[in-house]
Each structure stands twice: as structure tokens, then as C-alpha cells.
Amino acid sequence: GTGGAAAGTLTFMVGGSDADFERVKPVLAGMGKNIVHCGATGMGQVAKVCNNLVLGISMAAVSEAMSLGVALGIDPKVLAGIVNTSTGRCWSSDTYNPYPGVIATAPSSRGYSGGFGTDLMLKDLGLANDAAKQARQPV
């Protein structure tokens, strides 16, 4: 998002010709550290849709696991620490944990202010579902 752009840490997934990619790469480098040529026109969007599908699923999984763990009595910071040093580790848990109080800088610890809204995630998951239907690939 805008914070990543300001910090220069975004990942750009770019589709197009080699020449076009090389032409735009210096512009994108001001906002991102990972600039990936994904292939022909449209392949950047394919990569983004697939990446956002992973994010949506992992965010839902972390939300459910954290809620279950807390309901069963474990301290949320203890559970997050275990997840973040075990096989469940993912960006959704170690950077953006959706459970309040686990990560002070995460939207969940600020009344969910300034976060990636569920309406945008629903849109992204819809795009992934539409792409899967077009490709006749069950998801």
C-alpha cells in the first residue's frame, strides 16, 4: 500500500515485453525493492491475483486460529510466537496479525483503522475465483 510505496518496499509484478519492462523498471524502483518481470502482457495481473488469493486464505486462517486459541485459553501473544516460529509462519501472522494486541503497529491493534478492508479482499478473492473459472481450474 501507500506505506510500502513510501518505504520503497513494494513488490511489482509486471507483464509486457522485455523492452517495456526495462523502460519502466527505474520508475518502479523508487517505490519497490522487488520488481519482477512475469512474462507477456497480463502475466503481472495473473501473479497479483494469485498472490492475493494466498493472502486472503492465510489471513482467514490466522484469524480463525487466533480466535480458536484465545477461546481455548492461550495467550494470543504466546500463540502468535509459536505460529511465527513454526510451520504456520506467514506475513498475515508475523507482520499483520489480525488479533488485537499481538502486533502494536497492525490495524487490529488500532481498532482496525487504516487496514486493508474486507471489501477489497472480497474483490480480490472474486477476481481469483473469476480467473479460476476462466481457466477451468477448481479452487
N, C-alpha and C positions, 0 to 999 in steps of 0.2 A: 504494500500500500504506500501511502504518502510518506510514512516514516522510513520505510525501506528505500524509497527513492532519495529522500534527503540524506540518508546514511550511505547511499551508494551500494546497497547490498541486495538489490533485486536480482532475480533470475529472469532473463529474457529468452523466450522460446521463439525463434524466428524462422519463418518459411520464406522461400524465394530463391532466386538464382544466387550463385556464388558471388557474382559481381555486386548484386544489390546488397547482399549480406555484408560484404566488406565495406560498402559505401556507408551503411547505417551503423555499423558496429562502433565507430568512435563516438557517435551521438549517444548511443545506449550506454556506453562505458561510463558516462557521467552519472548514471543512475543505478548501474548494476555491476556486480562482480562476476556473474555467471551469464555469459551471452552465448547461447547455443544455436548453431545452425541446424535445424531439424530436417532439412530437405526442401522439397519443392513447395511452392505456394500452398498454404493451407496446413502444412505439417506443424507449424508452430501452434496453431489453434488445436490440432489434434493432441499435441503434447500438453497444452494447458488444460484441456478438458479432462484428460486422463489424470494429470496431477491433482486437479481439483476434486476429482472423484475419490482419490486416495485421501485427500484432506478431509472431505466430508465424512467418509467412513471412519477414519481414525478419530475425528473429533467426537462423533457419536459414540464410538467405543469407549473413549476415555471418559466421556460424560457418564455413560452407564456404569462403567467400572468404579468410578469415584463415588457415585451416588450409592451403589450397592455396598461398597466397602464402608462408607460412613454409616449407612443404615445398619450394618452388621457390627459397628462399634470401633472400627480402626480410625486412628487419627489421619485426616486427609494428607497431611504433610509426610507422615510415615509411609502411607500407601504410595504417594507420588514418588517419594525417594526410591522405593522398591521398584516401581514400574520404570523409572528413569535410569536405573542401573541394571535392568533385566531385559528380557525379550520383548516386553511391551513398550520399550522406549520409542518415542516418536515426537515430532515437533509439537503435536497437539497436547502432549503431556509435559514435556520439559521446557517449553518456551511459552505456551499459550494456554496453560491448563485451565479448563473451563470451570473448575471448582473454586469458589471464593476462598481467598486467604492462602492459597497454595503458592502463588507467584504474585508478589505485590504489584508488578507492572502489568499484569494481564487484565484485560477488560473485566473478567469475573470478579476481580478484587476491587473494581471501581464501579460497582453497580451495573456492570456490562456496558458501560459508556465507552464509546469510541471503538467498539469491536466490529468484526465482520458480521453483519447482520444475518439472521436466519433467512431473510427474504433473498439475499444474494446467494446464500448457499443452496437454497431451493432452486434458484435459477440455474446455478452451475450443475447441480445434480440432474435437473431436467435436460440441460444440454448434453450431459453424458448419456442419459437414457435415450434421447433422440438420436445421438450418434450411434449408439449400440443397435437401435432398431434399424437405422440406415445400413449398418454393416452386417445386419443379421447375426449379431454376436450377443448371446444372452449375458446379462449382468444381474 
